[in-house]
Amino acid sequence: MVIIIVIYGDVMKFYLGVVMTLLLGCQQAVAPLTTKNSSEQVIIKKVVCRQSTIPPLKNTQKLKERLIANGKIDGSLSNEEIEHAVNNYIRKKNAALKNCAK
């Protein structure tokens, strides 16, 4: 019985020492990770806008449905008016890409 207490006492001291060491390590001041060098500059990469056009759509049905669902085209218009509005939408998108500044 005495041997068990001595063995467990040594194990307890070991774990107590480990916990104390970890706690002391947490209280140390952290050195700054960045250097204050005035010659360093932050480089921000911008997305390059390329001049291109959207390939012609084979089927504009999904685009029509999306524009009607978003409210950009009134669903009560005739098919010709809807087709004209879809073509205008595509033309505006292509014009925005052509006027893209590099």
Contact map, one row per residue, 1 for C-alpha under 8 A:
111110000000000000000000000000000000000000000000000000000000000000000000000000000000000000000000000000
111111000000000000000000000000000000000000000000000000000000000000000000000000000000000000000000000000
111111100000000000000000000000000000000000000000000000000000000000000000000000000000000000000000000000
111111110000000000000000000000000000000000000000000000000000000000000000000000000000000000000000000000
111111111000000000000000000000000000000000000000000000000000000000000000000000000000000000000000000000
011111111100000000000000000000000000000000000000000000000000000000000000000000000000000000000000000000
001111111110000000000000000000000000000000000000000000000000000000000000000000000000000000000000000000
000111111111000000000000000000000000000000000000000000000000000000000000000000000000000000000000000000
000011111111100000000000000000000000000000000000000000000000000000000000000000000000000000000000000000
000001111111110000000000000000000000000000000000000000000000000000000000000000000000000000000000000000
000000111111111000000000000000000000000000000000000000000000000000000000000000000000000000000000000000
000000011111111100000000000000000000000000000000000000000000000000000000000000000000000000000000000000
000000001111111110000000000000000000000000000000000000000000000000000000000000000000000000000000000000
000000000111111111000000000000000000000000000000000000000000000000000000000000000000000000000000000000
000000000011111111100000000000000000000000000000000000000000000000000000000000000000000000000000000000
000000000001111111110000000000000000000000000000000000000000000000000000000000000000000000000000000000
000000000000111111111000000000000000000000000000000000000000000000000000000000000000000000000000000000
000000000000011111111100000000000000000000000000000000000000000000000000000000000000000000000000000000
000000000000001111111110000000000000000000000000000000000000000000000000000000000000000000000000000000
000000000000000111111111000000000000000000000000000000000000000000000000000000000000000000000000000000
000000000000000011111111100000000000000000000000000000000000000000000000000000000000000000000000000000
000000000000000001111111110000000000000000000000000000000000000000000000000000000000000000000000000000
000000000000000000111111111000000000000000000000000000000000000000000000000000000000000000000000000000
000000000000000000011111111100000000000000000000000000000000000000000000000000000000000000000000000000
000000000000000000001111111100000000000000000000000000000000000000000000000000000000000000000000000000
000000000000000000000111111100000000000000000000000000000000000000000000000000000000000000000000000000
000000000000000000000011111110000000000000000000000000000000000000000000000000000000000000000000000000
000000000000000000000001111111000000000000000000000000000000000000000000000000000000000000000000000000
000000000000000000000000001111100000000000000000000000000000000000000000000000000000000000000000000000
000000000000000000000000000111110000000000000000000000000000000000000000000000000000000000000000000000
000000000000000000000000000011111000000000000000000000000000000000000000000000000000000000000000000000
000000000000000000000000000001111110000000000000000000000000000000000000000000000000000000000000000000
000000000000000000000000000000111110000000000000000000000000000000000000000000000000000000000000000000
000000000000000000000000000000011111000000000000000000000000000000000000000000000000000000000000000000
000000000000000000000000000000011111100000000000000000000000000000000000000000000000000000000000000000
000000000000000000000000000000000111110000000000000000000000000000000000000000000000000000000000000000
000000000000000000000000000000000011111100000000000000000000000000000000000000000000000000000000000000
000000000000000000000000000000000001111110000000000000000000000000000000000000000000000000000000000000
000000000000000000000000000000000000111110000000000000000000000000000000000000000000000000000000000000
000000000000000000000000000000000000111111000000000000000000000000000000000000000000000000000000000000
000000000000000000000000000000000000011111100000000000000000000000000000000000000000000000000000000000
000000000000000000000000000000000000000111110000000000000000000000000000000000000000000000000000000000
000000000000000000000000000000000000000011111000000000000000000000000000000000000000000000000000000000
000000000000000000000000000000000000000001111100000000000000000000000000000000000000000000000000000000
000000000000000000000000000000000000000000111110000000000000000000000000000000000000000000000000000000
000000000000000000000000000000000000000000011111000000000000000000000000000000000000000000000000000000
000000000000000000000000000000000000000000001111100000000000000000000000000000000000000000000000000000
000000000000000000000000000000000000000000000111110000000000000000000000000000000000000000000000000001
000000000000000000000000000000000000000000000011111000000000000000000000000000000000000000000000000111
000000000000000000000000000000000000000000000001111100000000000000000000000000000000000000000000100101
000000000000000000000000000000000000000000000000111110000000000000000000000000000000000000000000111100
000000000000000000000000000000000000000000000000011111000000000000000000000000000000000000000100110000
000000000000000000000000000000000000000000000000001111100000000000000000000000000000000000000100110000
000000000000000000000000000000000000000000000000000111110000000000000000000000000000000000000100000000
000000000000000000000000000000000000000000000000000011111000000000000000000000000000000000000000000000
000000000000000000000000000000000000000000000000000001111100000000000000000000000000000000000000000000
000000000000000000000000000000000000000000000000000000111111000000000000000000000000000000000000000000
000000000000000000000000000000000000000000000000000000011111000000000000000000000000000000000000000000
000000000000000000000000000000000000000000000000000000001111110000000000000000000000000000000000000000
000000000000000000000000000000000000000000000000000000001111111100000000000000000000010000000000000000
000000000000000000000000000000000000000000000000000000000011111110000000000000000000000000000000000000
000000000000000000000000000000000000000000000000000000000011111111000000000000000000000000000000000000
000000000000000000000000000000000000000000000000000000000001111111100000000000000000010000000000000000
000000000000000000000000000000000000000000000000000000000001111111110000000000000100010000000000000000
000000000000000000000000000000000000000000000000000000000000111111111000000000000000000000000000000000
000000000000000000000000000000000000000000000000000000000000011111111100000000000000000000000000000000
000000000000000000000000000000000000000000000000000000000000001111111111100000000000000000000000000000
000000000000000000000000000000000000000000000000000000000000000111111111111000000000000000000000000000
000000000000000000000000000000000000000000000000000000000000000011111111000000000000000000000000000000
000000000000000000000000000000000000000000000000000000000000000001111111100000000000000000000000000000
000000000000000000000000000000000000000000000000000000000000000000111111110000000000000000000000000000
000000000000000000000000000000000000000000000000000000000000000000111111110000000000000000000000000000
000000000000000000000000000000000000000000000000000000000000000000110111111000000100100000000000000000
000000000000000000000000000000000000000000000000000000000000000000010011111110000100000000000000000000
000000000000000000000000000000000000000000000000000000000000000000010000111110000100000000000000000000
000000000000000000000000000000000000000000000000000000000000000000000000011111000000000000000000000000
000000000000000000000000000000000000000000000000000000000000000000000000011111101100000000000000000000
000000000000000000000000000000000000000000000000000000000000000000000000000111111100000000000000000000
000000000000000000000000000000000000000000000000000000000000000000000000000011111110000000000000000000
000000000000000000000000000000000000000000000000000000000000000000000000000001111111000000000000000000
000000000000000000000000000000000000000000000000000000000000000000000000000011111111100000000000000000
000000000000000000000000000000000000000000000000000000000000000100000000111011111111110000000000000000
000000000000000000000000000000000000000000000000000000000000000000000000000000111111111000000000000000
000000000000000000000000000000000000000000000000000000000000000000000000000000011111111100000000000000
000000000000000000000000000000000000000000000000000000000000000000000000100000001111111110000000000000
000000000000000000000000000000000000000000000000000000000001001100000000000000000111111111000000000000
000000000000000000000000000000000000000000000000000000000000000000000000000000000011111111100000000000
000000000000000000000000000000000000000000000000000000000000000000000000000000000001111111110000000000
000000000000000000000000000000000000000000000000000000000000000000000000000000000000111111111000000000
000000000000000000000000000000000000000000000000000000000000000000000000000000000000011111111100000000
000000000000000000000000000000000000000000000000000000000000000000000000000000000000001111111110000000
000000000000000000000000000000000000000000000000000000000000000000000000000000000000000111111111000000
000000000000000000000000000000000000000000000000000000000000000000000000000000000000000011111111100000
000000000000000000000000000000000000000000000000000111000000000000000000000000000000000001111111110000
000000000000000000000000000000000000000000000000000000000000000000000000000000000000000000111111111000
000000000000000000000000000000000000000000000000000000000000000000000000000000000000000000011111111100
000000000000000000000000000000000000000000000000011110000000000000000000000000000000000000001111111100
000000000000000000000000000000000000000000000000001110000000000000000000000000000000000000000111111100
000000000000000000000000000000000000000000000000001000000000000000000000000000000000000000000011111110
000000000000000000000000000000000000000000000000111000000000000000000000000000000000000000000001111111
000000000000000000000000000000000000000000000000100000000000000000000000000000000000000000000000001111
000000000000000000000000000000000000000000000001110000000000000000000000000000000000000000000000000111
